[in-house]
């Protein structure tokens, strides 16, 4: 029944239909970038991806707030529009002087075909923009709030660098976020600051227009003269913004007041492997919900530590405990890092979760079988060193990616291979631990070893996303995993009650 309902989309449609109250039609489909849902009510269609609202049709006022100012500043001939709103693509195509509009829209947003765009593609906006040859005069990105890692990757330092390479000299990148329009709360100012700080362009402006309108370019006018540089073409029929309203939104005083909290906010650069904006938005759920994450994290880590201690006391074999706990920390921690990489760099979500898990469990099975077949036995220190090396290798690849020496696809491939190798070390460690503890003819040996492995996995699942990644980023978090596993090597050298070379 599951095989019949899953691939056919029956289950997805049923779940979406129950959750989408008040909509006349609901269409659900899958894509590498998350589940796509198109819902219609009273003739208006809304486009959701991974549960996040990305666009709606029709919304000419939102399209005008996003596209009017950058179109007037750039006076473009070729426009690249990344999004699923036909109004934005239509406005770009109708602008005087524009010769071509290339639209890249997510899968499922078929209504974009109704626009007058010269070229329409469905797929990943980032991959399309990175393939351009520095001939676009204006890139407009209709991006949602970075509520997911796949959404955050359109607001990072790496993506902005790809946009700069795709733009012709004097080109402009524009995108908008639904932050405060008249004033910014501290959290909103921090999000805007982390995104603006990631810009490689000479000038970055944040304009209070339909929320926060970001303008990035090497030839943008100064903030005080933006209003003078925006000249509407003759015969333009405004939806909401005319010359008078624009002069108010773009006045030097309005821009200065809006930029002040952004300039005062302290935030790191938003990057693929250090998604600051995504984490700040996630922290907002706890702030506005009245909850605090720190006590819950500490309680979870204390529970994992108690499980590890219980396993160590009952096994009475330091080497057996180290062989399960340390690979559990390294393996699960590396899985978390690998999921961060494939979602932040490639944008894929659901499919790659299965690939990461398959790599780890496949390696686990191979490592366990190899350890069991080894005639000379398994040396615990060697297993622990083998568990420590994959996080270090993945961290090196992440550092190369952040410095521009490695592409996104090779980085994802390296992380998947490291995940498989980490699984092999965990499998060998589990088998060796069972053999070491089994020398004492203890009952329940496998269960006690599994208890230690689960304790390490639980600690990594909590500590990495909640503590290490926010403080250090992905690459340095992998180095911390490497150091933690190395700290267990002395326990692996302990010979209390078992031989230094364990045979299973």
N, C-alpha and C positions, 0 to 999 in steps of 0.2 A: 504493500500500500504506500509506503514511504517513497519507494523508487518510482511509483506511478505518479504520485502527487507532486513530488519535488521537482524533477526536471520539467514537468509540464506547466509549472507555475500555479497549479491549483491551490496549493497550500498558501503561497504568498498572496495570491489574490483574495483568498478567504480572510486571511489575517488583516490585510490592508482594508478590505471592505468593512470589517467590524470596527476598525479604529478610525475610519474616515467618515464621521457622522456628518450628515447634511450635504454630502456631495452626490450629484446625480450619477456620475460615472467615475470609476476608478480603474486605471490600467496599470498593472505592475509588471515590470520586466527586470532582468538582471543585466549587469554590465561589470567589467573588471574594476570599475571605479565605485561600486556600491549599487545597492538596489535602487531602481528608478521607478517612481510612481507619478503618473499624470492624472490629476483629479480635476473634475469640472463641476462648476456650480453656477447657475444663472448665466450661462454663456461665457464665463470666465474660467480659464484653465490655469492651473498651478502645477509647477514642476518641482518635485522633491527628489533629492539624491541622498542616499544613506540617511534618510529621515530629516534632512535639512532643506528648507525652502530655498530654491535657487532663483526662480524666475516665475513670472506670471504674465498672462496675456488676456486682455491687453492692458498695458500700463504706459501710455505715452508720456505721462508726467515724470515717471521714474527714469525713462530713457532720456528725456530732455535734461534732467538734472545730472545724469552721468555723462552724456556725450556732447552737450552744447558747448561748454567752455573749452574742452580740449579740441573740438573741431574748429572753433573760432581761433584758437591760439596756433594750431598747427597748419591751418590752410592746406590740408593734405590732398595728395593725388591717389595714394594707395592706403587703405585702411584695413587693419586686421581687427575683427571683432570676435572676442572669445566669450561666449555665453549662449543662453537659450531664449533670449527675449527678441522676438521679431521686430518690436518697435525700435530697439536700439540699432539693429542692422538696417532697418528701413530708413531711419533718420540719417545714418551714415551714408547710405547710397544716394539719398536725395540732396546731400549737401553740395553746394556749388563748387566745382573744381574737382570733385572726387571722380576718379576714373574706374576704380575697382575696389570692391569690398570683399575680402575673404573672411568667411564666417566658419568658425570651428565650434560645434555645439556638442553637448553630451549625447550619448545614445538615448533614444526615447523622446527627445524633443523634436519630433518630426514637423511641428508647426513652423519651425524656422525656415522650412522650404517655401513658405508663403511670402517671404521677404524678397526684395529686389536685389539681393546680393549677387555678385558676379560668380562667386564660388562658395559652395557650402560643403563642409565636411563634418562627419560625426566621429568623435574620438577624443583623445586627450589634448587639451589646449596647449599644455606645456611641450609635448612632443612636436606639435605642429609649429609652434613659434620657434623652437630651437632649430628647426630645419630651414628657416628663412635665411636669405642671403643679403641682409642689411639693406633692404629696399623698401621697408614699410615706413611711412611718414607718421603714422599714428597707430598705436595698439590700445584698444579699449578692452578691458577685462571686466566682465560682469561677474564678479566673484562674490560668493556668500561669506558670511562671517566664518572665521577659522574654527568652527566647532568640531571638525574632524581633521586628522592629519592629512587626508587627501585634499581637503579644502585649504589647509594652511600652506601647502606646497605652492600655491599660486600667490603667496605673499612673502616669499623668503628671499634671502640674499642671492641664492643660486638662480632662482627664477628671474629676478630683476637683472642679473647679469646676462641671462639668455635673451631677455627682451632688449637690452642695450645693444647686443650683437646683431639683433634682427632689425633694428631701426636704422634708417638712413641718417646722415648728419643733420642735426636739428630736430630729430623726431621726438615724439612725446609718448610716454606711457601714462595711462589714466585708469583708475579704478576707484570704486566707492564702497564704503562700509557703513552700515546703519548704526553709527554712533550718534552721540548727541549733536544736534545741529546748532543750537544756540550756545551751549556750554558743555564741557566734558567733565564727567565724574573722574576721580583719580584713577580708577581701574581702566576706564575708556582712554584716558590720556596715556596711561602706560602702554596699552595695546597699540595705540597710534604711534607712540614714540619708538616702540620696538620695531614696527614695520618701516617707519621713515628712516630709522638708523641703518636699516639693511640696504638702503638704496646706494648703488654705485654711481649714480648720476651726479653731476655737479650741483644741481638744484633740485630740491624736493619741497613741494608746497602741500599744505593740507587746507582745503577750502571748505567753509561751512555751507555746503550746498547739498540738500538731500541726505544729510548725515555728514560724513567726512569724505570729501572728494580729494583723492591723492593725485597730484600731478608731478611727474618726474621727467627730467630731461636735462640735456647739457646746454640748452640755449633758452631756457625759460626766463621770462622777465622777473625782476625782483618782486617780492610780495607787495610792496607799496604801489607798484605800477601794473598789477595784473588787470585791474578793472579797466584801465586805459587801453590795454592791449586787446581786450575782448571786444571786437566789433562785429555786430550781427550783420549778415548779408542783407542786401536790399530785397524787400518782399518776403522776409522770413515771417511766418505766422506762428507766434508763440503758443504753447500749451499753457504754461504757467509763468515762464521767465521771459520778461521783456527787458528793454534797456534800463528802465527805472529800477526794477527789482534786482537786476544783476548789479547795478551800481551800488545798491545797498549791501548785497551779499559779499561783493568783492572790494568793498571800501577798505582803505588801510587800517582803520580802527577795528573793523570787524575781523579782519585777518589777524591783526596783532593780538586781540583778545582771545581768539580761538587758538592761536599758536602758543600762547604763553604757558598753559599747563602742559602742553606736549613737550616744549623745550625744558621745562623744569622736571619732568618725569624721569626717573632712573630706570632704564631697561636695557637689556642686552639686545644685540642684533637678532632678529628673527631669522632662523636658518632651518634648512631641512633637518639636520641632525640635532638641532637645539631649538625646537618649536616654542619659542617664548610666548608668542601671541596665543597659541592654542592652550598652553598651560595657564596663562592668565585668565582666559575665558573659563576654563574648568574650575579655577579657584573661585571665580565669581559665583558658581553654584553654591559653594559652601558659605561664602560671605552673605549672600542674599537669603540663603536658606536657614541661616542661623546656626550652621554646624561648623565644626572645626575638624580638620583632617588629622592633625598631629596626634591627638590622643588615640584615635582609631588605629593609626599606623603603629604606634608604640604597643598597643594591646595585641595587634596581629603579630608583630615581631616577638613579643614576649611569649605568645602561644607557640610560635614556631620554635623558639628556643627551648621551651618546656618539652616539646615533642622530641627535639634532638637530645636533650639531657636524659629523657626517659629511655630512648633507644640506647644511648651510651651506657647507662646504668644496667640495663637488662642484658645487653650483649656482653659486657665486661671485656670487650676487646677494643682498645683504642684504634687499632688499624682498621677493624671492620667498620667502626663509626665514621672514621675519616673517609673511607672508600665509598661510602654512600652519601654522606652529608656534603662533602666538597664538590663532587661531580654534580650533585643535585643543584647546588647553588650556581655553578658555572653553566650547566646545561640550560636550565630554565632562564637564567639571566641572559644568556646568549639568544635564546628564543625571543625574549622580549625585545632585545636590541635588533634582531633580524626583522621582527614585525614592524618596528619603528622605521627601519630602512625601506622595506618594500612599500609601506604606505606613504612615507614622506618623500621618497625619491621617485618611485615608479607610480604612485597613486593608487595602486591596486589594494584591495582590502580583503574581500571574502575568499577569493580563490587562493591567495597566497597564504592565508592562515592554514589551510590544509597542506600546502606545499611545505611550509616550515615545520609543521608537526610531523609530516611524513619523513622529512629529512632526519629529524631527531630520532624518531622511533625506529626508522630503518637502520640508522647508525647504532642505536641501542641494541637491536637484535644482532647485528653483525659483531659488535664488540663483545656481547655476552657469549655468543657462540665461539668466537675466537679464544676468549679466556678459558672457556670450558674445554676446548680441544688442545690447549697448550700443554705439552708434556712436561716442560721444564717448570711449569708453574708461573704464577703472576706475581711480580714484585709490586707491593703497594706504592712505594715512592714513584716508580715508573708510571703507574696508572694516574697518580695525582699530578705528575708533571704533564702527562698527556691531556688531562682535563684542564690544566691552566693555559696551555698554548693556544687553543682556538680563540678564546676571548682576546688574547693579546694580538693575534693575527687579524681578527676582525677590527680591533681598534686601530691598528696600523692602516688598514684599508680605508677606514672612516676618515682618518687624518689626511690621507692622500686625496680623498674625495673633497674634503672641505678646502684643501689648498688648490683644487683644480687639476690635480695630476691623474685623477681617475674618474671615469664616467659612472653614471648611475647604474646602468645594467651590469657592468663588471663588478661594481660594489655589491649589488644584490646577489650575484652569483657567488662571490667570495664568502659572503655571510651565510648563504645556504650551505656551502661546502663546510665552513667552520661549524655550523650547527650539526651537520651529520657527523663530523669528527668528534664534537663534544658529546653527541649521543653515543658514539662508539666507546669513548672513555667512560661514560656513565654506565654503559652495559657491562664493560669489563670490570669496573669497580664493584658493581652490584654482585656479579658472579663471584669475584674474589672475596668480597666481604662475607657472602654466604658460606664460602668454603672455609674462611678463617674462623668464623663463629661456629661453623659446624664441626670443627675439630674437637670442640668441647661437648659434642653430642647434645646440644641444646634443642629443646622443642620450640617450634615457632620461629626458627632462624630467619626464614625468608620474610615473614611478616615484620620482624624487628628491623631487618635491613631496609625494608620498604618504608617503615616509619621514619628512619633517618633520612632517606631520600626525599620523602614528602616534606619533611621539616625544612630541608635545604631549598626545595623548590618553592615552598610557601614564603620563606624569607626573601628569596630573590624576586618573586612576583610582587611583593609589597615594597621592598626597599628600592628596587630600580625605578619604577615609574613615580613613586611618591617622594623619594629622597635623593637618590643619586642623579637621575636625569635632570631634575630641576636645578640642582646645585652645580653639576659638572658638565652636563651634555653627554652625548652618546659615546664619543671616543674615550673620554677619560673614565666614564663608567665601566667600560670594558677593561681598562687598566686596573681599576679597583677590583674587579672580579678576578683578574689574574693574580693580584697580590693576595686576595683572600684565600684562593685555592692553594697558593704556595705556603700560606701559613699552616696548612694542615699536613705538610710533608713530614715534620717531626713526629706527628702522631702516627703516620704511616710507617715510620722507622721503628716504632715500638714493637718489641718482640715478646710481649707478655702473653704467654700461652699459645703462640702460633709461630710458625716458621717464617723467616723473611721472604721465602718464595712459596706462595700459597698454591696448592694443586687442588683442583676441583674435580 
